Amino acid sequence: MYTKNRFGDIDCSFDRLPAIYAYQLEKLVSLEEALKPIESQIDQLSFFIKTAKKRCHYPSDHNLTRDESASIYIYTMEWGDTSLYRLLNQALRNANRQVVNIWFPYLKLFDCALEKLPTLHKVLWRGISADIGKNFTKNQLVTWWSVNSCSLSVDVIKTFLGNNPKSTLFLIEALNGKDISKYTEFQNENEVILKMGTDFRVESNALDHPNGSFVVHLIEIDHDDDGSLATTENSIKKKTKFQQQGKVIAGGNGQGNKLNQLSNPFGIFIDENKTIFIAEFSNHRILKCESNEKQGQIVAGGNGEGRRLDQLYLPTDVIVDQQNHSIIIADSGNQRVIRWSKNRKPEILIRNIYCSALAMDKHGFLYVSNSIMSEVRKWNLYNINENTQGILVAGGNGQGDQRNQLNGPTFIFVDNDQSIYVSDLGNHRVVKWLKGAEEGIVVTGGNGAGNDLNQLKYPQGLFVDESNQIYVIDSSNHRIMRWCEGDREGEIIVGRNGEGNELNQLKDNGNHRIIRFDKIK
């Protein structure tokens, strides 16, 4: 299929072809020598080689030789139908594997260059001006035999697609992307390479839009040298086990309002000093508990339920704004988000909002889930007005179970890429919304309410670690689940013993305590 750019040079077939690896036996040679076998296919090849070696990124930040750097640069150059990447990818997709042999010296040089570059575990994008998305179905395995140009920016891909009504956009969760953005002819395209022969699993059936376009969600499958699934950082960390006997670190002395008691604790926040801030729903206060202290300290509320600035009413979450030395509270019964500081009067940040939970990103944006409106919005915390509506970042299309909807969202988590994870309470799932996305991606649950390993039942608390492992409080199943993105099932890490008040059981809103389960070292 004819394409006008590298990002759209996509294999549209599902052929199973023999893998190509014999090029690894080639000796490293100069770019001129590496491309000598194909010089008959490209007019003025020597000119393009000289241009690449002159303009490539050298000296390199990653210790690439000039020839290695130029091998990447020339791959990204555009000079029409005989552009190098087009001819190379045509050969890589050819069922006659012998036609690739003349490319072996270049593939050796190109591959050595890529190996020296940082490996990215990121969400990438590709797109093609054709409606091939309808051919991709959930859990299908797909191999792209060519070299695959992707971008970190969906806007770059949309620029190439233009207004074509019948197009396919690929959202790719990559494990082994190679960032070549500094080494291309077009550095503003944020280009990342996925190597030839990359395997994917289709996460879900393609999302079709009314205009005839599709979005296909792919997850890269990582393989080690012997062809088995690789032991990645994710799978290593997934084996981390936890003690099944917990330790009470706050409350646990019966329901009450003393400083060593709790009453229906909801959201908590743990700061860098391991100090715990607890939103106490029924005590209408925020309790601060230092590590190893038997009693807490009231830092907000505690003056009975009410609407005064010195009161709270049914608070559901709390976060610490460390830059401003303050705490921010979802004061749900008063339908407001309020800031409390040690030496200042309480300040209402947002009014008239059915706030459930809060999160803050590294850029100073405050995220608030609205359980009644079934949406999440964000505000610039350092330029906030109590009557502003904020920016819609998830849901907002009415209550429902479609990909652009939520149903009573509660706790939220925002990662370093400003992707938002939402505990979609009424839909018994966790949904991930990429920055700027109009639809979410179901990453855990979504198979109805239940207690199977692919199900959740009223998920609440939520955390995502650096390896994209998702920890969920599965509240009505009285357990904590851990999921790796792309897995069909989660695993129970704590709470295998049903509902109860023993230290190996969970019902800790009802048990009026905060309990910690330590890792097994």
C-alpha positions in Angstrom: 0.0 0.0 0.0 1.3 3.4 -1.0 2.0 5.7 2.0 3.3 9.2 2.2 5.1 9.0 5.5 7.0 6.5 7.8 4.3 6.6 10.4 1.7 5.3 7.9 4.0 2.6 6.4 2.0 -0.2 8.2 1.7 -3.8 7.4 -1.9 -4.4 6.5 -1.7 -8.1 6.2 -1.7 -10.7 9.0 0.8 -13.1 7.3 3.0 -15.3 9.4 6.5 -15.1 8.1 9.9 -16.5 9.1 11.8 -14.2 11.4 14.9 -12.4 10.1 18.0 -12.7 12.3 21.0 -13.8 10.1 22.0 -10.2 9.6 23.4 -10.3 13.1 26.4 -12.4 11.7 27.4 -9.5 9.4 30.5 -7.4 10.2 30.0 -3.7 11.0 31.0 -1.6 8.0 30.6 2.0 6.9 27.3 3.3 5.7 28.6 3.4 2.2 29.6 -0.2 2.3 26.4 -1.2 4.1 24.2 0.2 1.3 26.4 -0.8 -1.7 24.3 -3.9 -2.4 21.2 -1.8 -2.9 22.7 1.1 -4.8 21.0 0.0 -8.1 17.6 0.6 -6.5 18.1 4.2 -5.6 19.3 6.9 -7.9 21.7 9.4 -6.4 22.2 7.1 -3.3 25.7 8.4 -2.8 24.3 12.0 -2.5 21.8 10.9 0.1 24.5 9.1 2.1 26.7 12.1 2.1 23.8 14.3 3.2 23.0 11.9 6.1 26.6 11.7 7.3 26.8 15.5 7.1 23.6 16.3 8.9 23.3 13.5 11.4 23.5 14.0 15.1 27.2 13.6 15.8 29.0 13.6 18.2 26.3 11.5 19.7 24.9 11.7 23.3 24.8 7.9 23.3 28.2 7.1 21.8 27.0 6.3 18.3 29.6 6.4 15.6 29.0 8.8 12.7 28.0 5.9 10.5 25.6 4.5 13.1 24.0 8.0 13.6 23.8 8.4 9.8 22.1 5.0 9.4 19.2 6.3 11.5 19.1 9.7 9.7 19.0 8.2 6.2 16.2 5.9 7.3 14.1 9.0 8.1 14.9 10.9 4.9 12.1 11.4 2.4 12.8 11.5 -1.4 9.8 9.9 -2.9 8.9 6.4 -3.9 12.4 5.1 -3.5 13.0 6.5 0.0 15.1 4.0 1.8 12.6 3.2 4.5 10.0 2.3 1.8 12.2 -0.1 0.0 13.5 -1.6 3.2 10.1 -2.2 4.6 8.8 -3.6 1.4 11.6 -6.2 1.5 10.9 -7.0 5.2 7.3 -7.7 4.4 8.0 -9.9 1.4 7.1 -13.5 1.8 10.2 -14.4 -0.2 12.8 -13.9 2.6 15.7 -14.0 0.2 15.0 -10.5 -1.0 16.1 -9.2 2.4 19.6 -10.6 2.2 21.0 -7.6 0.3 19.9 -5.4 3.3 21.8 -7.4 5.9 24.9 -5.1 6.1 22.6 -2.1 6.6 20.3 -3.9 9.1 23.4 -4.8 11.2 24.6 -1.1 11.3 21.0 0.2 11.9 20.4 -2.3 14.7 23.7 -1.6 16.5 22.8 2.1 16.4 19.3 1.5 17.9 20.7 -0.8 20.6 22.7 2.2 22.0 19.6 4.4 22.4 17.4 4.5 25.5 14.6 2.0 25.6 11.1 3.5 26.3 8.2 1.9 28.0 5.6 4.4 26.8 2.3 4.9 24.9 3.1 5.4 21.2 0.9 6.3 18.2 0.8 5.4 14.5 -1.8 6.0 11.9 -2.8 5.1 8.3 -5.3 6.7 6.0 -7.3 3.4 5.5 -10.1 1.8 7.4 -8.1 -1.4 8.3 -9.1 -1.1 12.0 -12.2 -3.3 11.5 -9.8 -6.2 10.9 -8.4 -6.2 14.4 -10.2 -8.1 17.1 -9.7 -8.6 20.9 -6.8 -10.8 21.9 -5.7 -11.3 18.3 -1.9 -11.7 17.9 -0.3 -9.4 15.3 3.3 -9.1 14.0 4.6 -6.1 12.2 7.5 -7.4 10.1 8.9 -4.0 9.1 10.7 -1.3 11.0 7.9 0.7 12.7 8.0 4.4 13.1 5.8 5.7 15.9 5.4 9.0 17.7 5.1 10.0 21.3 2.6 12.6 20.2 -0.8 11.8 18.9 -1.0 15.3 17.3 1.9 14.4 15.0 0.0 11.4 13.7 -3.3 13.4 13.3 -1.4 15.9 11.2 -0.4 13.2 8.7 -3.9 11.7 8.7 -5.5 15.1 8.1 -9.3 15.0 7.7 -9.5 11.6 6.1 -12.8 10.1 7.3 -11.6 6.5 6.8 -8.4 6.2 8.8 -7.0 4.0 11.5 -5.2 5.3 14.6 -3.0 2.8 16.6 -2.6 3.3 20.3 0.5 1.2 21.3 1.6 0.3 24.7 5.3 -0.2 23.9 7.9 -2.0 26.0 10.9 -1.7 23.8 10.7 1.6 21.9 13.9 3.3 20.7 13.8 7.0 21.0 15.4 8.4 17.8 14.0 11.9 18.1 17.5 13.5 18.2 18.7 11.5 15.2 16.1 12.1 12.6 15.7 14.6 9.8 12.5 15.8 11.5 13.2 16.2 15.2 9.8 17.7 16.1 8.0 14.5 15.2 9.0 12.8 18.5 9.8 9.6 16.6 10.3 6.2 18.4 11.2 3.0 16.5 9.8 -0.4 17.3 12.1 -3.0 15.7 11.1 -5.3 12.9 9.2 -8.4 13.9 7.6 -6.7 17.0 4.6 -8.8 18.3 1.4 -7.3 19.7 -1.8 -8.4 21.3 -4.9 -6.5 20.5 -6.3 -5.3 23.8 -9.9 -4.9 22.6 -12.1 -4.7 19.5 -11.4 -1.6 17.5 -13.2 1.5 18.5 -15.2 2.7 15.5 -16.2 6.4 15.1 -19.3 7.5 13.2 -17.1 9.0 10.5 -15.7 5.5 9.6 -12.4 5.8 11.4 -11.0 3.4 13.9 -8.8 3.3 17.0 -6.9 0.1 17.6 -5.3 -0.5 21.0 -2.2 -2.7 20.8 0.0 -4.0 23.6 3.6 -5.1 22.8 4.5 -8.7 23.7 8.1 -8.9 25.0 10.2 -12.0 24.1 13.5 -13.2 25.4 16.2 -14.8 23.3 14.7 -18.4 23.6 11.3 -17.3 22.4 9.6 -17.5 25.8 8.0 -14.5 27.4 10.7 -12.3 28.9 11.1 -11.7 32.6 10.6 -8.0 32.5 10.7 -5.5 35.4 6.9 -5.9 35.5 6.9 -9.6 35.9 9.7 -9.5 38.5 7.8 -7.0 40.6 4.6 -8.9 40.1 6.1 -11.7 42.1 6.5 -9.5 45.2 4.6 -11.0 48.0 3.1 -9.4 51.1 2.6 -10.5 54.6 -0.9 -11.8 55.1 -1.1 -10.6 58.7 -1.5 -6.8 58.8 -0.4 -4.3 61.4 -2.8 -1.6 62.7 -1.1 1.8 62.3 -4.2 4.0 63.1 -7.4 3.4 64.9 -8.3 -0.2 65.9 -9.7 0.9 69.2 -13.4 0.7 68.3 -15.5 3.4 66.6 -15.2 6.7 68.3 -13.9 10.3 68.2 -10.9 10.0 70.5 -7.5 10.6 69.1 -6.7 6.9 69.1 -10.0 6.1 67.3 -11.5 6.4 63.9 -15.0 6.5 62.5 -15.4 5.3 58.9 -12.1 6.3 57.5 -12.1 6.9 53.7 -9.3 8.5 51.7 -5.7 8.6 53.1 -2.5 10.3 52.0 1.0 9.3 53.1 3.7 12.0 52.8 7.4 11.6 52.3 7.9 11.2 56.1 5.4 8.3 56.2 2.9 10.5 58.1 -0.7 9.5 57.4 -3.5 11.9 56.8 -6.9 10.3 57.1 -10.3 11.6 56.0 -12.7 10.5 58.6 -16.2 10.4 57.1 -18.3 10.1 60.2 -16.0 12.2 62.5 -16.0 15.1 60.0 -12.3 15.7 60.5 -8.8 15.0 59.1 -6.6 13.1 61.4 -2.8 13.2 61.1 -0.9 10.2 62.4 2.8 10.2 62.8 4.7 7.0 62.3 4.8 4.9 65.5 2.6 7.3 67.5 -0.4 5.8 69.3 -2.6 8.9 68.9 -3.4 11.2 66.1 -3.7 15.0 65.7 -6.7 16.8 64.3 -5.5 19.1 61.5 -8.8 20.0 59.9 -12.4 19.9 61.1 -13.2 18.2 64.3 -15.7 20.9 65.2 -18.8 18.9 64.5 -20.5 18.6 61.1 -21.4 21.8 59.4 -20.8 24.3 56.7 -18.6 26.8 58.5 -15.1 27.3 57.3 -13.8 25.6 60.5 -16.1 22.6 59.9 -16.3 19.6 57.6 -19.2 17.4 56.6 -18.6 13.8 55.5 -15.0 14.3 54.0 -14.0 11.5 51.6 -10.5 12.3 50.6 -7.4 14.4 51.5 -4.1 15.2 49.8 -1.1 17.2 50.9 0.1 20.1 48.8 3.7 20.0 50.0 4.8 23.1 48.0 2.2 25.3 49.8 2.4 23.4 53.2 -1.3 22.8 53.2 -3.9 20.0 52.9 -6.7 19.9 50.3 -9.9 18.1 51.3 -12.9 16.7 49.4 -15.6 18.0 51.7 -18.2 15.9 50.0 -21.2 16.7 52.3 -20.7 20.4 51.8 -20.1 19.9 48.0 -16.8 21.8 48.1 -13.1 21.3 47.9 -11.3 23.2 50.6 -7.7 24.0 51.6 -6.5 24.1 55.2 -3.2 25.6 56.2 -1.6 25.7 59.6 -1.3 29.5 59.8 -4.1 30.6 57.5 -7.9 30.5 57.5 -9.5 27.6 55.5 -10.0 28.6 51.9 -12.7 27.2 49.5 -11.1 26.2 46.2 -14.1 24.8 44.4 -17.8 25.2 45.2 -20.9 23.2 44.2 -19.1 20.0 43.3 -20.1 16.4 44.3 -16.4 15.7 45.0 -15.4 12.1 45.8 -11.7 12.0 45.5 -8.6 14.1 44.7 -5.2 13.8 43.0 -2.5 16.2 42.0 0.1 16.0 39.3 3.7 17.3 39.2 2.6 20.3 37.1 0.3 21.6 39.9 -3.0 20.5 38.5 -5.7 19.4 40.9 -7.9 16.5 39.8 -11.4 16.0 41.3 -13.8 13.1 40.6 -17.5 14.0 40.6 -19.6 11.0 41.5 -22.9 12.5 40.6 -21.9 14.0 37.2 -19.8 10.8 36.5 -16.7 12.8 35.4 -13.2 14.0 36.4 -12.1 17.6 36.0 -8.8 19.3 36.6 -7.9 22.8 37.8 -4.6 24.7 37.9 -4.0 24.8 41.6 -1.9 27.9 41.5 -4.4 29.9 39.5 -7.8 28.6 40.8 -11.1 30.4 41.1 -13.7 28.8 43.3 -16.5 29.3 40.7 -14.6 28.0 37.6 -15.7 24.8 36.0 -12.3 23.3 35.4 -11.2 21.2 32.4 -13.0 17.9 31.7 -10.4 15.1 31.5 -12.5 11.9 31.9 -16.2 11.0 31.5 -18.7 13.9 31.3 -21.0 12.1 28.8 -23.6 11.1 31.3 -23.7 8.0 33.5 -23.1 4.8 31.6 -20.7 2.0 30.7 -19.5 3.1 27.3 -15.8 4.0 26.8 -16.5 7.7 27.0 -18.6 7.3 30.2 -18.2 6.7 33.9 -20.7 5.5 36.5 -20.1 7.0 40.0 -16.3 7.5 39.8 -14.4 7.5 43.1 -10.7 7.4 43.6 -8.2 8.5 41.0 -4.5 8.3 40.2 -2.5 10.5 37.8 0.8 9.3 36.5 3.8 11.3 35.2 2.4 11.4 31.7 -0.9 12.9 33.0 -2.8 9.7 32.2 -5.7 9.4 34.7 -6.7 6.1 36.3 -10.3 6.1 37.6 -12.0 3.7 39.9 -15.3 3.4 38.0 -17.4 2.2 41.0 -20.7 1.5 39.4 -19.1 -0.2 36.4 -16.8 -2.4 38.5 -13.7 -1.5 36.6 -10.7 0.8 36.5 -10.4 3.0 33.4 -7.3 4.7 32.1 -7.7 8.0 30.2 -4.6 9.2 28.3 -4.0 12.9 28.3 -6.4 14.5 25.8 -8.3 11.3 25.2 -12.0 11.3 24.4 -12.4 7.6 25.5 -11.0 5.6 28.3 -9.2 2.2 28.2 -10.5 -0.5 30.6 -7.3 -1.7 32.4 -8.9 -3.8 35.2 -12.3 -5.4 35.7 -15.0 -4.5 33.3 -16.5 -8.0 33.3 -19.4 -7.3 35.6 -19.6 -7.4 39.4 -18.1 -10.5 40.8 -15.2 -12.2 42.6 -13.4 -13.9 39.8 -9.8 -12.8 39.1 -11.0 -10.9 36.0 -13.7 -9.1 38.0 -14.1 -6.3 40.6 -17.0 -5.4 42.8 -17.2 -1.7 43.7 -13.5 -0.7 43.4 -12.4 2.1 45.6 -8.7 3.0 46.5 -6.3 3.0 43.7 -2.5 3.2 43.2 -0.3 2.7 40.1 3.5 2.1 40.6 6.4 3.0 38.4 6.0 -0.3 36.5 2.4 0.4 35.7 1.1 -2.2 38.1 -2.3 -1.3 39.3 -3.3 -1.8 42.9 -7.1 -1.7 43.6 -9.1 -2.0 46.8 -11.9 -4.3 45.7 -14.2 -3.2 48.5 -17.1 -5.5 48.3 -14.9 -8.5 47.8 -12.8 -7.4 50.9 -9.5 -7.9 49.1 -6.7 -5.9 47.4 -6.0 -6.8 43.8 -2.9 -6.2 41.6 -3.1 -6.0 37.9 -0.4 -5.5 35.2 -1.7 -3.5 32.3 -2.6 -5.9 29.5 -3.2 -8.9 31.8 -6.6 -10.5 31.5 -6.7 -11.4 35.2 -5.5 -9.8 38.4 -4.1 -11.4 41.5 -5.1 -11.2 45.1 -2.2 -9.8 47.1 -4.1 -9.3 50.4 -7.5 -10.4 51.7 -8.0 -14.1 51.0 -9.9 -14.7 54.1 -13.2 -13.0 53.6 -14.9 -10.2 55.6 -13.9 -9.8 59.2 -12.0 -8.0 61.9 -9.0 -10.3 62.2 -5.6 -9.0 61.1 -5.7 -11.2 58.0 -9.1 -9.9 57.0 -10.4 -6.7 55.5 -13.4 -4.5 56.1 -11.4 -1.6 57.4 -13.8 1.2 56.7 -16.2 -0.8 58.9 -13.4 -1.9 61.2 -12.5 1.8 61.8 -8.8 1.3 61.4 -5.9 1.7 59.0 -3.9 -1.5 58.5 -0.5 -2.0 56.8 0.7 -5.2 55.0 4.5 -5.3 54.7 6.4 -6.8 51.7 8.0 -10.1 52.3 11.7 -9.4 51.7 
